[in-house]
Amino acid sequence: TWLAKLPFDTLKIDRYFVLTMDKDEGSAKIVKSVVNLGRDLSLEVVAEGVENAGLAKLLLDAQCHYGQGFGYAQALPAQEAEVYLNESLADGTAPIKARSA
């Protein structure tokens, strides 16, 4: 129960597990387990390494709160990121590439 008492509110899933979750059953199980753990502990869960729409769909199906990766956008300076978010989230969803570049 000590994990629930630590002073953080977000779990982040390493990109390796996200990048391989569509090909490796072990990675898929780890991702789903971390998402479930986060939800059980009332933590937000962020998956890094979302490189394409297929991975984004798997994370959405697993009920992961957030995803980040080059499938959404390359790294941007703060001011450009703000513009990107304002423009792309107008309809409530971020655009994602069908395939990785």
C-alpha positions in Angstrom: 0.0 0.0 0.0 3.0 2.3 0.2 2.8 2.9 -3.6 -0.6 4.6 -3.1 1.0 7.0 -0.6 3.7 8.3 -2.8 3.4 12.0 -3.7 2.7 11.7 -7.5 -0.5 11.9 -9.6 0.7 10.5 -12.9 2.2 7.2 -14.2 4.1 7.2 -17.5 4.5 4.1 -19.6 7.9 3.7 -21.3 7.9 4.0 -25.0 9.5 0.6 -25.5 6.3 -1.1 -24.2 4.0 1.1 -26.2 6.1 0.7 -29.5 6.0 -3.1 -29.1 2.6 -3.7 -27.7 1.0 -4.5 -31.1 3.7 -7.2 -31.7 4.6 -8.5 -28.3 2.0 -10.0 -25.9 4.2 -9.3 -22.9 4.4 -5.6 -23.7 0.7 -5.5 -24.3 0.0 -7.0 -20.9 2.4 -4.6 -19.2 0.7 -1.6 -20.8 -2.7 -2.8 -19.8 -1.5 -3.6 -16.3 0.0 -0.2 -15.8 -3.2 1.5 -17.1 -5.3 -0.6 -14.7 -2.9 0.1 -11.8 -3.1 3.9 -12.5 -6.9 3.8 -12.6 -7.1 1.7 -9.4 -4.9 4.3 -7.7 -6.7 7.3 -9.2 -3.6 8.3 -11.1 -3.5 9.7 -14.7 -1.6 7.4 -17.1 0.5 8.8 -20.0 1.9 6.4 -22.7 4.9 7.7 -24.6 6.0 6.4 -28.0 2.6 6.7 -29.8 3.9 6.6 -33.3 0.8 5.7 -35.3 -3.0 5.4 -35.2 -2.8 1.7 -34.5 -1.0 2.2 -31.3 -3.2 5.1 -30.4 -6.3 2.8 -30.9 -4.8 0.1 -28.7 -4.2 2.6 -25.9 -7.7 4.1 -26.3 -9.1 0.5 -26.0 -7.0 0.0 -22.9 -8.6 3.3 -21.5 -5.2 5.0 -21.2 -5.7 8.7 -20.3 -3.1 10.3 -22.5 -0.6 9.5 -25.2 2.4 11.3 -26.5 4.7 10.6 -29.5 5.7 11.5 -33.0 2.4 10.1 -34.2 0.8 13.2 -32.9 3.6 15.8 -33.5 7.3 16.2 -33.4 8.8 18.0 -30.4 7.8 21.6 -30.5 9.0 24.8 -28.7 6.5 25.9 -26.1 4.9 28.7 -28.2 4.5 26.4 -31.2 3.1 23.6 -29.0 0.4 26.0 -27.7 -0.6 27.0 -31.2 -0.7 23.3 -32.2 -2.9 22.3 -29.3 -5.3 25.2 -29.8 -5.7 24.4 -33.4 -5.8 20.6 -33.3 -7.9 20.1 -30.2 -10.8 22.3 -31.3 -12.8 19.2 -31.9 -11.7 17.4 -28.8 -9.1 15.1 -30.3 -5.6 15.4 -31.5 -4.8 14.3 -35.1 -2.6 11.2 -35.5 -0.8 9.9 -38.5 -1.9 6.6 -40.0 1.6 5.3 -40.2 4.9 6.3 -38.6 7.2 8.4 -40.8 
